[in-house]
């Protein structure tokens, strides 16, 4: 006989959502930092032709 699954609590949903938000924030920050260093020409880890 089939039984419905228990509902995920609101706090657990928020924790998971915040984890993804935090991950996205740091990824965006890294990308912005890399773009800034390439733009100013101070990049040591990224080779670009000028």
PDB file of N, H, CA, C and O in Angstrom:
ATOM      1  N   UNK A   1       0.826  -1.183   0.000  1.00  0.00           N
ATOM      2  CA  UNK A   1       0.000   0.000   0.000  1.00  0.00           C
ATOM      3  C   UNK A   1       0.876   1.254   0.000  1.00  0.00           C
ATOM      4  O   UNK A   1       1.866   1.328   0.728  1.00  0.00           O
ATOM      5  N   UNK A   2       0.510   2.222  -0.808  1.00  0.00           N
ATOM      6  H   UNK A   2      -0.294   2.163  -1.400  1.00  0.00           H
ATOM      7  CA  UNK A   2       1.313   3.438  -0.926  1.00  0.00           C
ATOM      8  C   UNK A   2       0.985   4.433   0.182  1.00  0.00           C
ATOM      9  O   UNK A   2      -0.170   4.652   0.546  1.00  0.00           O
ATOM     10  N   UNK A   3       2.054   5.020   0.694  1.00  0.00           N
ATOM     11  H   UNK A   3       2.993   4.842   0.398  1.00  0.00           H
ATOM     12  CA  UNK A   3       1.898   6.012   1.756  1.00  0.00           C
ATOM     13  C   UNK A   3       2.594   7.290   1.303  1.00  0.00           C
ATOM     14  O   UNK A   3       3.715   7.228   0.797  1.00  0.00           O
ATOM     15  N   UNK A   4       1.955   8.448   1.473  1.00  0.00           N
ATOM     16  H   UNK A   4       1.044   8.498   1.883  1.00  0.00           H
ATOM     17  CA  UNK A   4       2.624   9.689   1.062  1.00  0.00           C
ATOM     18  C   UNK A   4       3.861   9.971   1.910  1.00  0.00           C
ATOM     19  O   UNK A   4       3.903   9.662   3.101  1.00  0.00           O
ATOM     20  N   UNK A   5       4.860  10.563   1.270  1.00  0.00           N
ATOM     21  H   UNK A   5       4.826  10.815   0.303  1.00  0.00           H
ATOM     22  CA  UNK A   5       6.095  10.887   1.992  1.00  0.00           C
ATOM     23  C   UNK A   5       5.851  12.025   2.961  1.00  0.00           C
ATOM     24  O   UNK A   5       4.918  12.814   2.810  1.00  0.00           O
ATOM     25  N   UNK A   6       6.720  12.086   3.964  1.00  0.00           N
ATOM     26  H   UNK A   6       7.478  11.445   4.087  1.00  0.00           H
ATOM     27  CA  UNK A   6       6.605  13.183   4.927  1.00  0.00           C
ATOM     28  C   UNK A   6       7.018  14.480   4.262  1.00  0.00           C
ATOM     29  O   UNK A   6       7.862  14.499   3.366  1.00  0.00           O
ATOM     30  N   UNK A   7       6.421  15.538   4.707  1.00  0.00           N
ATOM     31  H   UNK A   7       5.736  15.522   5.435  1.00  0.00           H
ATOM     32  CA  UNK A   7       6.690  16.852   4.142  1.00  0.00           C
ATOM     33  C   UNK A   7       8.024  17.390   4.665  1.00  0.00           C
ATOM     34  O   UNK A   7       8.346  17.236   5.844  1.00  0.00           O
ATOM     35  N   UNK A   8       8.801  18.027   3.769  1.00  0.00           N
ATOM     36  H   UNK A   8       8.540  18.152   2.812  1.00  0.00           H
ATOM     37  CA  UNK A   8      10.069  18.633   4.171  1.00  0.00           C
ATOM     38  C   UNK A   8       9.778  19.901   4.962  1.00  0.00           C
ATOM     39  O   UNK A   8       8.978  20.738   4.544  1.00  0.00           O
ATOM     40  N   UNK A   9      10.428  20.031   6.098  1.00  0.00           N
ATOM     41  H   UNK A   9      11.078  19.352   6.438  1.00  0.00           H
ATOM     42  CA  UNK A   9      10.168  21.191   6.958  1.00  0.00           C
ATOM     43  C   UNK A   9      10.669  22.479   6.305  1.00  0.00           C
ATOM     44  O   UNK A   9      11.558  22.459   5.454  1.00  0.00           O
ATOM     45  N   UNK A  10      10.086  23.580   6.717  1.00  0.00           N
ATOM     46  H   UNK A  10       9.364  23.597   7.408  1.00  0.00           H
ATOM     47  CA  UNK A  10      10.439  24.897   6.169  1.00  0.00           C
ATOM     48  C   UNK A  10      11.889  25.238   6.467  1.00  0.00           C
ATOM     49  O   UNK A  10      12.593  25.784   5.618  1.00  0.00           O
ATOM     50  N   UNK A  11      12.336  24.912   7.684  1.00  0.00           N
ATOM     51  H   UNK A  11      11.764  24.469   8.374  1.00  0.00           H
ATOM     52  CA  UNK A  11      13.722  25.237   8.055  1.00  0.00           C
ATOM     53  C   UNK A  11      14.723  24.465   7.196  1.00  0.00           C
ATOM     54  O   UNK A  11      15.762  25.004   6.813  1.00  0.00           O
ATOM     55  N   UNK A  12      14.412  23.213   6.896  1.00  0.00           N
ATOM     56  H   UNK A  12      13.569  22.776   7.207  1.00  0.00           H
ATOM     57  CA  UNK A  12      15.304  22.411   6.054  1.00  0.00           C
ATOM     58  C   UNK A  12      15.356  22.976   4.636  1.00  0.00           C
ATOM     59  O   UNK A  12      16.416  23.006   4.011  1.00  0.00           O
ATOM     60  N   UNK A  13      14.194  23.425   4.130  1.00  0.00           N
ATOM     61  H   UNK A  13      13.333  23.400   4.638  1.00  0.00           H
ATOM     62  CA  UNK A  13      14.138  24.046   2.801  1.00  0.00           C
ATOM     63  C   UNK A  13      15.008  25.295   2.762  1.00  0.00           C
ATOM     64  O   UNK A  13      15.765  25.511   1.815  1.00  0.00           O
ATOM     65  N   UNK A  14      14.889  26.122   3.814  1.00  0.00           N
ATOM     66  H   UNK A  14      14.275  25.946   4.583  1.00  0.00           H
ATOM     67  CA  UNK A  14      15.660  27.368   3.879  1.00  0.00           C
ATOM     68  C   UNK A  14      17.157  27.096   3.928  1.00  0.00           C
ATOM     69  O   UNK A  14      17.940  27.786   3.274  1.00  0.00           O
ATOM     70  N   UNK A  15      17.557  26.087   4.706  1.00  0.00           N
ATOM     71  H   UNK A  15      16.921  25.527   5.238  1.00  0.00           H
ATOM     72  CA  UNK A  15      18.977  25.731   4.814  1.00  0.00           C
ATOM     73  C   UNK A  15      19.525  25.335   3.449  1.00  0.00           C
ATOM     74  O   UNK A  15      20.592  25.794   3.043  1.00  0.00           O
ATOM     75  N   UNK A  16      18.784  24.478   2.743  1.00  0.00           N
ATOM     76  H   UNK A  16      17.917  24.105   3.073  1.00  0.00           H
ATOM     77  CA  UNK A  16      19.228  24.030   1.415  1.00  0.00           C
ATOM     78  C   UNK A  16      19.282  25.181   0.419  1.00  0.00           C
ATOM     79  O   UNK A  16      20.214  25.281  -0.378  1.00  0.00           O
ATOM     80  N   UNK A  17      18.270  26.050   0.472  1.00  0.00           N
ATOM     81  H   UNK A  17      17.512  25.968   1.119  1.00  0.00           H
ATOM     82  CA  UNK A  17      18.208  27.194  -0.432  1.00  0.00           C
ATOM     83  C   UNK A  17      19.376  28.141  -0.175  1.00  0.00           C
ATOM     84  O   UNK A  17      20.007  28.627  -1.114  1.00  0.00           O
ATOM     85  N   UNK A  18      19.662  28.400   1.103  1.00  0.00           N
ATOM     86  H   UNK A  18      19.149  28.005   1.865  1.00  0.00           H
ATOM     87  CA  UNK A  18      20.769  29.284   1.465  1.00  0.00           C
ATOM     88  C   UNK A  18      22.110  28.712   1.040  1.00  0.00           C
ATOM     89  O   UNK A  18      23.017  29.458   0.670  1.00  0.00           O
ATOM     90  N   UNK A  19      22.243  27.387   1.092  1.00  0.00           N
ATOM     91  H   UNK A  19      21.507  26.781   1.393  1.00  0.00           H
ATOM     92  CA  UNK A  19      23.476  26.742   0.649  1.00  0.00           C
ATOM     93  C   UNK A  19      23.726  27.045  -0.821  1.00  0.00           C
ATOM     94  O   UNK A  19      24.843  27.393  -1.204  1.00  0.00           O
ATOM     95  N   UNK A  20      22.685  26.915  -1.650  1.00  0.00           N
ATOM     96  H   UNK A  20      21.778  26.632  -1.338  1.00  0.00           H
ATOM     97  CA  UNK A  20      22.823  27.188  -3.078  1.00  0.00           C
ATOM     98  C   UNK A  20      23.073  28.663  -3.343  1.00  0.00           C
ATOM     99  O   UNK A  20      23.852  29.019  -4.227  1.00  0.00           O
ATOM    100  N   UNK A  21      22.407  29.524  -2.572  1.00  0.00           N
ATOM    101  H   UNK A  21      21.774  29.235  -1.854  1.00  0.00           H
ATOM    102  CA  UNK A  21      22.612  30.963  -2.735  1.00  0.00           C
ATOM    103  C   UNK A  21      24.046  31.344  -2.410  1.00  0.00           C
ATOM    104  O   UNK A  21      24.661  32.142  -3.117  1.00  0.00           O
ATOM    105  N   UNK A  22      24.577  30.766  -1.331  1.00  0.00           N
ATOM    106  H   UNK A  22      24.078  30.118  -0.757  1.00  0.00           H
ATOM    107  CA  UNK A  22      25.947  31.063  -0.912  1.00  0.00           C
ATOM    108  C   UNK A  22      26.939  30.591  -1.970  1.00  0.00           C
ATOM    109  O   UNK A  22      27.908  31.285  -2.278  1.00  0.00           O
ATOM    110  N   UNK A  23      26.690  29.414  -2.520  1.00  0.00           N
ATOM    111  H   UNK A  23      25.902  28.851  -2.270  1.00  0.00           H
ATOM    112  CA  UNK A  23      27.558  28.859  -3.555  1.00  0.00           C
ATOM    113  C   UNK A  23      27.559  29.763  -4.794  1.00  0.00           C
ATOM    114  O   UNK A  23      28.611  30.036  -5.373  1.00  0.00           O
ATOM    115  N   UNK A  24      26.383  30.217  -5.186  1.00  0.00           N
ATOM    116  H   UNK A  24      25.528  29.995  -4.716  1.00  0.00           H
ATOM    117  CA  UNK A  24      26.259  31.104  -6.347  1.00  0.00           C
ATOM    118  C   UNK A  24      26.949  32.435  -6.087  1.00  0.00           C
ATOM    119  O   UNK A  24      27.578  32.996  -6.984  1.00  0.00           O
ATOM    120  N   UNK A  25      26.834  32.941  -4.866  1.00  0.00           N
ATOM    121  H   UNK A  25      26.322  32.485  -4.137  1.00  0.00           H
ATOM    122  CA  UNK A  25      27.454  34.216  -4.501  1.00  0.00           C
ATOM    123  C   UNK A  25      28.968  34.138  -4.655  1.00  0.00           C
ATOM    124  O   UNK A  25      29.575  35.024  -5.256  1.00  0.00           O
ATOM    125  N   UNK A  26      29.587  33.081  -4.116  1.00  0.00           N
ATOM    126  H   UNK A  26      29.094  32.361  -3.627  1.00  0.00           H
ATOM    127  CA  UNK A  26      31.049  32.958  -4.182  1.00  0.00           C
ATOM    128  C   UNK A  26      31.532  32.738  -5.611  1.00  0.00           C
ATOM    129  O   UNK A  26      32.592  33.236  -5.988  1.00  0.00           O
ATOM    130  N   UNK A  27      30.763  31.996  -6.411  1.00  0.00           N
ATOM    131  H   UNK A  27      29.902  31.591  -6.104  1.00  0.00           H
ATOM    132  CA  UNK A  27      31.119  31.777  -7.811  1.00  0.00           C
ATOM    133  C   UNK A  27      31.083  33.088  -8.580  1.00  0.00           C
ATOM    134  O   UNK A  27      31.981  33.374  -9.373  1.00  0.00           O
ATOM    135  N   UNK A  28      30.049  33.881  -8.347  1.00  0.00           N
ATOM    136  H   UNK A  28      29.320  33.649  -7.703  1.00  0.00           H
ATOM    137  CA  UNK A  28      29.929  35.182  -9.012  1.00  0.00           C
ATOM    138  C   UNK A  28      31.053  36.117  -8.579  1.00  0.00           C
ATOM    139  O   UNK A  28      31.591  36.867  -9.394  1.00  0.00           O
ATOM    140  N   UNK A  29      31.404  36.071  -7.300  1.00  0.00           N
ATOM    141  H   UNK A  29      30.966  35.462  -6.639  1.00  0.00           H
ATOM    142  CA  UNK A  29      32.477  36.910  -6.776  1.00  0.00           C
ATOM    143  C   UNK A  29      33.815  36.556  -7.424  1.00  0.00           C
ATOM    144  O   UNK A  29      34.592  37.441  -7.784  1.00  0.00           O
ATOM    145  N   UNK A  30      34.080  35.252  -7.571  1.00  0.00           N
ATOM    146  H   UNK A  30      33.450  34.533  -7.278  1.00  0.00           H
ATOM    147  CA  UNK A  30      35.315  34.798  -8.223  1.00  0.00           C
ATOM    148  C   UNK A  30      35.364  35.261  -9.673  1.00  0.00           C
ATOM    149  O   UNK A  30      36.395  35.741 -10.145  1.00  0.00           O
ATOM    150  N   UNK A  31      34.242  35.115 -10.379  1.00  0.00           N
ATOM    151  H   UNK A  31      33.405  34.725  -9.995  1.00  0.00           H
ATOM    152  CA  UNK A  31      34.177  35.513 -11.786  1.00  0.00           C
ATOM    153  C   UNK A  31      34.400  37.013 -11.929  1.00  0.00           C
ATOM    154  O   UNK A  31      35.111  37.456 -12.831  1.00  0.00           O
ATOM    155  N   UNK A  32      33.798  37.786 -11.048  1.00  0.00           N
ATOM    156  H   UNK A  32      33.220  37.426 -10.315  1.00  0.00           H
ATOM    157  CA  UNK A  32      33.955  39.239 -11.084  1.00  0.00           C
ATOM    158  C   UNK A  32      35.398  39.632 -10.800  1.00  0.00           C
ATOM    159  O   UNK A  32      35.948  40.525 -11.444  1.00  0.00           O
ATOM    160  N   UNK A  33      36.004  38.957  -9.831  1.00  0.00           N
ATOM    161  H   UNK A  33      35.557  38.231  -9.308  1.00  0.00           H
ATOM    162  CA  UNK A  33      37.390  39.236  -9.460  1.00  0.00           C
ATOM    163  C   UNK A  33      38.333  38.935 -10.626  1.00  0.00           C
ATOM    164  O   UNK A  33      39.250  39.706 -10.907  1.00  0.00           O
ATOM    165  N   UNK A  34      38.099  37.805 -11.302  1.00  0.00           N
ATOM    166  H   UNK A  34      37.354  37.178 -11.074  1.00  0.00           H
ATOM    167  CA  UNK A  34      38.926  37.428 -12.447  1.00  0.00           C
ATOM    168  C   UNK A  34      38.763  38.435 -13.581  1.00  0.00           C
ATOM    169  O   UNK A  34      39.745  38.840 -14.204  1.00  0.00           O
ATOM    170  N   UNK A  35      37.530  38.835 -13.845  1.00  0.00           N
ATOM    171  H   UNK A  35      36.732  38.506 -13.339  1.00  0.00           H
ATOM    172  CA  UNK A  35      37.268  39.822 -14.900  1.00  0.00           C
ATOM    173  C   UNK A  35      37.956  41.145 -14.589  1.00  0.00           C
ATOM    174  O   UNK A  35      38.493  41.801 -15.481  1.00  0.00           O
ATOM    175  N   UNK A  36      37.934  41.528 -13.326  1.00  0.00           N
ATOM    176  H   UNK A  36      37.497  40.995 -12.601  1.00  0.00           H
ATOM    177  CA  UNK A  36      38.562  42.772 -12.900  1.00  0.00           C
ATOM    178  C   UNK A  36      40.076  42.708 -13.109  1.00  0.00           C
ATOM    179  O   UNK A  36      40.679  43.661 -13.604  1.00  0.00           O
ATOM    180  N   UNK A  37      40.689  41.578 -12.729  1.00  0.00           N
ATOM    181  H   UNK A  37      40.199  40.805 -12.327  1.00  0.00           H
ATOM    182  CA  UNK A  37      42.136  41.448 -12.871  1.00  0.00           C
ATOM    183  C   UNK A  37      42.560  41.392 -14.341  1.00  0.00           C
ATOM    184  O   UNK A  37      43.620  41.904 -14.700  1.00  0.00           O
ATOM    185  N   UNK A  38      41.735  40.773 -15.190  1.00  0.00           N
ATOM    186  H   UNK A  38      40.874  40.357 -14.897  1.00  0.00           H
ATOM    187  CA  UNK A  38      42.031  40.729 -16.624  1.00  0.00           C
ATOM    188  C   UNK A  38      41.926  42.133 -17.211  1.00  0.00           C
ATOM    189  O   UNK A  38      42.758  42.544 -18.020  1.00  0.00           O
ATOM    190  N   UNK A  39      40.901  42.856 -16.795  1.00  0.00           N
ATOM    191  H   UNK A  39      40.225  42.522 -16.138  1.00  0.00           H
ATOM    192  CA  UNK A  39      40.667  44.209 -17.302  1.00  0.00           C
ATOM    193  C   UNK A  39      41.807  45.158 -16.930  1.00  0.00           C
ATOM    194  O   UNK A  39      42.225  45.982 -17.743  1.00  0.00           O
ATOM    195  N   UNK A  40      42.305  45.039 -15.704  1.00  0.00           N
ATOM    196  H   UNK A  40      41.966  44.370 -15.044  1.00  0.00           H
ATOM    197  CA  UNK A  40      43.385  45.922 -15.249  1.00  0.00           C
ATOM    198  C   UNK A  40      44.756  45.427 -15.700  1.00  0.00           C
ATOM    199  O   UNK A  40      45.732  46.176 -15.672  1.00  0.00           O
ATOM    200  N   UNK A  41      44.826  44.160 -16.117  1.00  0.00           N
ATOM    201  H   UNK A  41      44.034  43.551 -16.140  1.00  0.00           H
ATOM    202  CA  UNK A  41      46.095  43.597 -16.579  1.00  0.00           C
ATOM    203  C   UNK A  41      46.946  43.021 -15.472  1.00  0.00           C
ATOM    204  O   UNK A  41      48.128  42.751 -15.683  1.00  0.00           O
ATOM    205  N   UNK A  42      46.371  42.823 -14.289  1.00  0.00           N
ATOM    206  H   UNK A  42      45.410  43.042 -14.118  1.00  0.00           H
ATOM    207  CA  UNK A  42      47.118  42.278 -13.154  1.00  0.00           C
ATOM    208  C   UNK A  42      46.952  40.773 -12.993  1.00  0.00           C
ATOM    209  O   UNK A  42      47.380  40.205 -11.988  1.00  0.00           O
ATOM    210  N   UNK A  43      46.341  40.130 -13.965  1.00  0.00           N
ATOM    211  H   UNK A  43      45.993  40.591 -14.781  1.00  0.00           H
ATOM    212  CA  UNK A  43      46.074  38.700 -13.850  1.00  0.00           C
ATOM    213  C   UNK A  43      47.356  37.891 -13.977  1.00  0.00           C
ATOM    214  O   UNK A  43      48.154  38.105 -14.889  1.00  0.00           O
ATOM    215  N   UNK A  44      47.541  36.950 -13.040  1.00  0.00           N
ATOM    216  H   UNK A  44      46.892  36.776 -12.299  1.00  0.00           H
ATOM    217  CA  UNK A  44      48.703  36.065 -13.073  1.00  0.00           C
ATOM    218  C   UNK A  44      48.296  34.646 -13.488  1.00  0.00           C
ATOM    219  O   UNK A  44      49.131  33.859 -13.933  1.00  0.00           O
ATOM    220  N   UNK A  45      47.013  34.334 -13.338  1.00  0.00           N
ATOM    221  H   UNK A  45      46.335  34.973 -12.976  1.00  0.00           H
ATOM    222  CA  UNK A  45      46.553  32.977 -13.608  1.00  0.00           C
ATOM    223  C   UNK A  45      45.819  32.847 -14.942  1.00  0.00           C
ATOM    224  O   UNK A  45      45.455  31.742 -15.344  1.00  0.00           O
ATOM    225  N   UNK A  46      45.604  33.947 -15.614  1.00  0.00           N
ATOM    226  H   UNK A  46      45.899  34.844 -15.287  1.00  0.00           H
ATOM    227  CA  UNK A  46      44.824  33.922 -16.853  1.00  0.00           C
ATOM    228  C   UNK A  46      45.621  34.620 -17.942  1.00  0.00           C
ATOM    229  O   UNK A  46      46.004  35.779 -17.787  1.00  0.00           O
ATOM    230  N   UNK A  47      45.873  33.923 -19.044  1.00  0.00           N
ATOM    231  H   UNK A  47      45.562  32.981 -19.170  1.00  0.00           H
ATOM    232  CA  UNK A  47      46.667  34.493 -20.134  1.00  0.00           C
ATOM    233  C   UNK A  47      45.717  35.050 -21.190  1.00  0.00           C
ATOM    234  O   UNK A  47      44.834  34.344 -21.675  1.00  0.00           O
ATOM    235  N   UNK A  48      45.903  36.298 -21.534  1.00  0.00           N
ATOM    236  H   UNK A  48      46.621  36.871 -21.139  1.00  0.00           H
ATOM    237  CA  UNK A  48      45.068  36.900 -22.573  1.00  0.00           C
ATOM    238  C   UNK A  48      45.938  37.686 -23.542  1.00  0.00           C
ATOM    239  O   UNK A  48      46.950  38.269 -23.154  1.00  0.00           O
ATOM    240  N   UNK A  49      45.535  37.693 -24.797  1.00  0.00           N
ATOM    241  H   UNK A  49      44.713  37.219 -25.112  1.00  0.00           H
ATOM    242  CA  UNK A  49      46.270  38.449 -25.813  1.00  0.00           C
ATOM    243  C   UNK A  49      45.769  39.882 -25.857  1.00  0.00           C
ATOM    244  O   UNK A  49      44.565  40.138 -25.891  1.00  0.00           O
ATOM    245  N   UNK A  50      46.713  40.806 -25.857  1.00  0.00           N
ATOM    246  H   UNK A  50      47.691  40.598 -25.830  1.00  0.00           H
ATOM    247  CA  UNK A  50      46.322  42.221 -25.912  1.00  0.00           C
ATOM    248  C   UNK A  50      46.735  42.841 -27.220  1.00  0.00           C
ATOM    249  O   UNK A  50      46.490  44.026 -27.447  1.00  0.00           O
TER     250      UNK A  50
END
